[in-house]
Structures are given as structure tokens and as C-alpha cells.
């Protein structure tokens, strides 16, 4: 059994108007908390996306838009909270039911359709995960300089054990 999605937003493609549609998907506070836990964030204060969906001539759906989030991550140096805004634009192709995704790594991102629905919330959660700063750092945070301090150098003790050169 699979765990429930933290941010589930299934979209039934048969209900999409021929002219297309615009969606605004917003995570609730409990969804933000669950996504923060999943993504290893200190906090996810807000998360939303705006999408424009429009059918294309092949029967697939073109989706474009942007996502925004207010996150707190731990500084990689000090572990203090680092507040950041994430803004990411994207384009996706929502495949027709039964259509096989392209194996071309240069093709646009594709979303599979299951039972006539595309799970856009999970797609957005994955896009957020990819947009996060992998090494958040507070301004001015720096590691101590141990290179100049032999006592702080873990290899200094080993150097003393090396036999003297003749």
C-alpha cells in the first residue's frame, strides 16, 4: 500500500474545456507541514502554483506555469534557519491515457494520466524538491579556518608519527 500524497491535486482531463483552463493550486497549512517533513525542510510556510492547461493537436495537454514557495532550510554551515523564496517556471506535457513517455532526456517533462486523471499536486511537489537550494547558507556563515591552526588539524597528530626523512 502506498502512502497518501502530501499535496494531492488530481485533475480530470475530460473536464478540461476545449479552450483550456487556468488553475491556482494552493497547499493548506497541514499539507505544507507534511511536505516540509518529506523534503527535509525546517518549514514550508506557503506553497502555490498557477498553471495554464490547454489541449494540443495530439490529444495531450500542454501545461505551463510557475510555482512559488516560502521555505526555511538549515544552513549547511551553522544549522541556523535560512529563509528563502522559491520561484520556478515550468512547462509540462500531460500524456493521453496509455501514451508511453518519451525516452529522450531532452524532451519536455511529461506527466502520465491514470484513470483519466493527472496528479498535478505530486508533480508540483517534485518540481519544488528540484528547485530547492541544495546547500542553503546564511549570509556570512563560514567554516572555521583550521588550516592555519595545527592543533585543529586532524592530520597534525598523524604527521608527528611519520618517521623523520634521512
C-alpha positions as CSV (number, residue, x, y, z in Angstrom):
1,X,0.0,0.0,0.0
2,X,1.3,3.4,-0.9
3,X,1.3,6.3,1.5
4,X,-1.2,9.1,0.7
5,X,0.3,12.1,-1.1
6,X,1.0,15.2,1.0
7,X,-0.3,17.5,-1.8
8,X,-2.8,15.7,-3.9
9,X,-4.5,17.6,-6.7
10,X,-5.8,15.2,-9.3
11,X,-7.2,16.9,-12.4
12,X,-9.8,15.1,-14.5
13,X,-8.7,15.8,-18.1
14,X,-12.1,15.1,-19.6
15,X,-13.4,18.1,-17.8
16,X,-10.9,20.5,-19.4
17,X,-12.6,23.0,-21.7
18,X,-11.5,22.9,-25.4
19,X,-10.2,26.5,-24.9
20,X,-8.1,25.4,-21.9
21,X,-8.2,26.4,-18.3
22,X,-6.2,28.2,-15.7
23,X,-5.7,26.6,-12.3
24,X,-4.4,28.0,-9.0
25,X,-3.3,25.2,-6.6
26,X,-2.6,26.2,-3.0
27,X,-1.3,24.0,-0.2
28,X,-3.0,24.1,3.1
29,X,-1.0,24.6,6.3
30,X,-1.2,20.8,7.1
31,X,-0.1,20.0,3.5
32,X,2.8,22.4,3.9
33,X,3.8,20.8,7.1
34,X,3.7,17.3,5.6
35,X,5.7,18.4,2.5
36,X,8.3,20.1,4.8
37,X,8.7,16.8,6.6
38,X,9.1,14.9,3.3
39,X,11.5,17.3,1.8
40,X,13.6,17.7,5.0
41,X,12.8,21.4,5.4
42,X,12.6,23.2,8.7
43,X,9.4,24.8,7.5
44,X,7.3,25.3,4.4
45,X,5.3,28.5,5.1
46,X,3.5,28.7,1.8
47,X,3.3,26.8,-1.5
48,X,1.2,27.5,-4.5
49,X,1.2,27.3,-8.3
50,X,-0.6,28.8,-11.2
51,X,-1.0,26.6,-14.3
52,X,-2.4,27.2,-17.8
53,X,-3.7,23.9,-19.3
54,X,-4.6,23.7,-23.0
55,X,-5.2,20.7,-25.3
56,X,-2.8,20.2,-28.2
57,X,-3.4,18.7,-31.6
58,X,-2.1,15.2,-30.5
59,X,-4.7,14.9,-27.7
60,X,-2.2,15.6,-24.9
61,X,-2.4,18.6,-22.6
62,X,0.2,21.3,-22.6
63,X,0.7,22.8,-19.1
64,X,2.8,25.8,-18.3
65,X,3.1,28.0,-15.2
66,X,5.1,28.8,-12.2
67,X,5.3,27.7,-8.6
68,X,6.2,29.7,-5.5
69,X,7.1,28.7,-2.0
70,X,8.4,30.3,1.2
71,X,10.8,27.8,2.8
72,X,13.2,27.5,5.7
73,X,16.1,25.2,5.4
74,X,19.0,24.5,7.8
75,X,22.3,26.4,6.9
76,X,24.9,23.8,5.8
77,X,27.5,25.6,8.0
78,X,25.7,26.7,11.2
79,X,22.4,24.7,11.0
80,X,20.6,28.0,11.7
81,X,17.3,28.6,9.7
82,X,17.7,30.1,6.3
83,X,14.5,31.7,4.9
84,X,14.2,31.6,1.1
85,X,11.7,32.2,-1.6
86,X,11.4,29.7,-4.4
87,X,10.1,30.8,-7.8
88,X,10.2,28.3,-10.6
89,X,8.6,28.4,-14.1
90,X,7.8,25.1,-15.8
91,X,6.3,23.5,-18.9
92,X,4.9,20.0,-18.9
93,X,3.1,17.7,-21.3
94,X,0.3,15.7,-19.8
95,X,0.1,12.5,-21.8
96,X,-3.0,10.9,-23.2
97,X,-4.2,7.8,-21.3
98,X,-2.0,4.9,-22.3
99,X,0.6,7.0,-24.1
100,X,4.2,6.0,-23.3
101,X,6.5,8.7,-22.0
102,X,9.4,9.7,-24.3
103,X,12.8,8.3,-23.5
104,X,14.5,11.3,-24.9
105,X,16.2,13.1,-22.0
106,X,15.9,16.4,-23.9
107,X,12.1,16.3,-24.3
108,X,9.9,18.4,-22.1
109,X,8.8,16.9,-18.8
110,X,5.8,14.5,-19.2
111,X,3.1,13.5,-16.8
112,X,1.3,10.2,-17.1
113,X,-2.5,10.0,-17.0
114,X,-4.1,7.3,-14.8
115,X,-7.8,6.6,-14.9
116,X,-8.4,9.9,-16.8
117,X,-6.6,12.0,-14.2
118,X,-3.3,13.7,-13.9
119,X,-1.9,14.1,-10.3
120,X,-0.6,17.6,-10.6
121,X,-0.1,18.1,-6.9
122,X,2.6,15.4,-6.8
123,X,4.2,16.8,-9.9
124,X,4.4,20.2,-8.3
125,X,5.9,18.7,-5.1
126,X,8.6,17.1,-7.1
127,X,9.3,20.3,-9.0
128,X,9.6,22.1,-5.7
129,X,12.1,19.5,-4.4
130,X,14.2,20.0,-7.5
131,X,14.1,23.8,-7.1
132,X,15.3,23.9,-3.5
133,X,18.8,25.2,-2.8
134,X,20.9,22.0,-2.1
135,X,23.3,24.0,0.0
136,X,21.5,26.8,1.8
137,X,23.9,29.1,3.6
138,X,23.3,32.1,5.9
139,X,25.0,35.2,4.7
140,X,28.4,35.5,6.3
141,X,28.4,31.9,7.6
142,X,31.8,30.4,7.3
143,X,33.6,27.3,8.5
144,X,36.4,27.9,10.9
145,X,39.9,28.1,9.3
146,X,41.7,25.1,10.7
147,X,44.4,25.1,8.1
148,X,46.3,27.8,9.9
149,X,45.8,26.1,13.3
150,X,47.8,22.9,13.5
151,X,46.1,22.0,16.8
152,X,42.8,21.9,14.9
153,X,44.2,20.0,12.0
154,X,43.3,16.3,12.4
155,X,46.3,15.3,10.4
156,X,48.8,17.2,12.6
157,X,48.9,14.3,15.1
158,X,49.5,11.8,12.3
159,X,52.3,13.9,10.9
160,X,54.2,13.6,14.2
161,X,54.1,9.8,13.9
162,X,55.8,9.8,10.5
163,X,59.5,8.8,10.7
164,X,61.9,11.6,10.0
165,X,63.3,11.8,6.5
166,X,67.0,10.9,6.3
